[in-house]
Amino acid sequence: MKFLKFLLALCLLPTVFFALVETSRLFIQVMSQWRLMLLFVGGGCAYALIHFGCYNFSRWYVLGHEVTHAIAALLCGSRVHDMSVREESGYVKMDKSNAWIVLAPYVVPGYVILTFLCYLVLDLFMDVAPYRPIFIFMVGFFTAFHWIQTIKTLTEADQPDLKLAGGKIFSYIIIGLVNLVVLAVVLKGLFPQTISLLAAGERIAVGSLNVWRILVNYIVEKILNAA
């Protein structure tokens, strides 16, 4: 199974590349709304300054990390028996696990989702338009929180989650790809009139298929020439 996941990860490499290209393109597109984009980037910079300057929010990350494990487990039909949250570590005890349960905290920006939900709920009871700049700032803040904490977690210690999911190569590629997709969805939520996820998805699919078509044709040609 791990070997198949390794092969899948290699097959997804072109997709990761084109997803990176398209996410960068989306950033360029939303730069036309530079005032709102400054709020988003400003929120991210604010978190980075706090994180590296005085407080790294480690307990809050561990809480979100373990809760995401637990929610993913429940969604997959697994029972959660116990959960622990400490300053630098935590755990969730459950009946069964899979790659989705293991990798969920690394790809699901829980606090970003919570910010969106709070905004939508408030919108049911009041006019939230005047507070949209604050909302965009907070989304930027928690997006940076997710990315910085995820990178910190993956680089500072050997994570057993990656081995359980199917190996480091598979895990890193899936984490990178899904985070790019999630970031594109976040930008779509902030700038719905500016961004077309369908068009971006089509370009990613076409680019990936073209790469593999070229590679397959090259391999077939080499085999025929050698025969």
Beta strands, then each sheet from edge to edge (+ up, - down):
strand 1: 80-85
strand 2: 90-94
sheet 1: 1+ 2-
end
